[in-house]
Amino acid sequence: MQLLAPIVLSGTEKLEILQRLDRFRKWHSLDDKRYCLACGQIIEGRDVVVVGGTRGTGPLRLICPTRNCHSIPMDWVIPTDEVLTRMSTLPEEETLPRKTTARPREKFSTRFRKFAMQFRPAA
């Protein structure tokens, strides 16, 4: 179940939003491709999901279109020849989207506590 429903936009509107919200890389068309570092998939501008904008006043966000991948533009890179070559040599199983499972809160809180203990408390 998805928390926010994707916003349906025309091609020109989507390109404008991609250009405005992706501060890390330029989008020249909806055919531009990005490599998602989180799920390992190549995504196109036309497939990027736009969410948010509650009642027209909330912030819009861009997320990866791959199922169970909620990466944002910061996690997408322009695919170089090296990335494309590596992807073509991977076995087919590895190029399929990975199934991600939510970690229970206990595990996250335990890991966070261990991480936080590395820092000294403020004096």
C-alpha positions as CSV (number, residue, x, y, z in Angstrom):
1,M,0.0,0.0,0.0
2,Q,1.4,3.3,-1.0
3,L,1.2,6.2,1.5
4,L,0.7,9.0,-1.1
5,A,-1.0,8.6,-4.4
6,P,1.1,9.7,-7.4
7,I,0.1,12.9,-9.1
8,V,-0.9,12.6,-12.7
9,L,0.8,15.3,-14.8
10,S,1.1,16.1,-18.5
11,G,4.6,15.7,-20.1
12,T,5.5,19.3,-20.0
13,E,4.3,19.7,-16.4
14,K,6.3,16.7,-15.3
15,L,9.5,18.0,-17.1
16,E,9.1,21.4,-15.4
17,I,8.8,19.7,-12.0
18,L,11.8,17.4,-12.7
19,Q,13.8,20.5,-13.6
20,R,12.7,22.4,-10.6
21,L,12.9,19.7,-7.9
22,D,16.0,17.9,-9.0
23,R,18.8,20.2,-7.7
24,F,21.5,17.6,-8.4
25,R,21.3,16.9,-12.1
26,K,19.7,18.7,-15.1
27,W,16.7,17.1,-16.9
28,H,16.6,18.0,-20.6
29,S,13.7,15.7,-21.6
30,L,11.5,13.0,-20.2
31,D,13.7,10.5,-22.1
32,D,16.7,11.3,-19.9
33,K,17.8,8.3,-17.8
34,R,19.1,8.0,-14.3
35,Y,20.6,5.0,-12.5
36,C,19.0,4.5,-9.0
37,L,21.7,3.7,-6.5
38,A,19.2,2.3,-4.1
39,C,17.5,-0.3,-6.3
40,G,20.0,-0.6,-9.1
41,Q,17.4,0.1,-11.9
42,I,17.6,2.5,-14.8
43,I,14.7,5.0,-14.6
44,E,13.4,7.5,-17.2
45,G,12.0,10.9,-16.5
46,R,8.6,9.9,-17.7
47,D,8.5,7.1,-15.1
48,V,9.5,9.2,-12.0
49,V,6.7,9.4,-9.5
50,V,5.6,12.8,-8.3
51,V,3.9,12.8,-4.8
52,G,2.8,15.3,-2.3
53,G,1.2,18.6,-2.9
54,T,-1.6,18.1,-0.4
55,R,-4.5,20.5,-1.3
56,G,-2.2,22.3,-3.6
57,T,0.0,23.8,-0.9
58,G,2.1,20.9,0.3
59,P,5.6,20.2,-1.0
60,L,6.0,18.1,-4.1
61,R,8.5,15.2,-4.0
62,L,10.1,13.0,-6.6
63,I,10.5,9.3,-5.9
64,C,11.9,6.3,-7.8
65,P,9.2,4.4,-9.8
66,T,10.5,1.0,-8.8
67,R,8.3,-0.9,-6.4
68,N,9.3,-0.6,-2.8
69,C,12.1,1.8,-3.6
70,H,11.5,5.3,-2.2
71,S,14.8,6.9,-3.3
72,I,14.9,10.6,-4.1
73,P,16.9,12.5,-6.8
74,M,19.9,12.6,-4.6
75,D,20.1,8.8,-5.0
76,W,20.0,8.9,-8.8
77,V,23.1,9.3,-11.1
78,I,23.5,9.7,-14.8
79,P,24.3,6.3,-16.2
80,T,27.8,6.2,-17.7
81,D,29.0,3.6,-20.1
82,E,30.7,1.8,-17.2
83,V,27.3,1.5,-15.3
84,L,25.5,0.3,-18.4
85,T,28.2,-2.3,-19.2
86,R,28.1,-3.5,-15.6
87,M,24.3,-3.8,-15.7
88,S,24.4,-5.8,-19.0
89,T,26.9,-8.3,-17.5
90,L,24.9,-8.9,-14.3
91,P,22.8,-12.1,-14.1
92,E,19.1,-11.4,-14.8
93,E,18.2,-12.2,-11.1
94,E,20.3,-9.3,-9.9
95,T,18.8,-6.8,-12.3
96,L,15.3,-7.4,-11.1
97,P,14.0,-5.1,-8.4
98,R,15.1,-6.2,-5.0
99,K,12.3,-7.0,-2.5
100,T,12.8,-4.8,0.5
101,T,11.3,-5.5,3.8
102,A,10.6,-3.0,6.5
103,R,12.8,-3.6,9.6
104,P,11.0,-3.9,12.9
105,R,11.2,-0.8,15.1
106,E,13.2,-2.7,17.7
107,K,16.0,-3.5,15.4
108,F,16.2,0.1,14.1
109,S,16.1,1.6,17.5
110,T,18.8,-0.8,18.7
111,R,21.0,0.0,15.7
112,F,20.4,3.7,16.2
113,R,21.2,3.5,19.9
114,K,24.5,1.8,19.1
115,F,25.3,4.4,16.5
116,A,24.5,7.3,18.9
117,M,26.7,5.8,21.7
118,Q,29.7,6.5,19.5
119,F,29.3,10.2,20.1
120,R,30.1,11.9,23.4
121,P,27.3,13.8,25.1
122,A,27.5,17.6,25.0
123,A,29.3,19.1,28.0
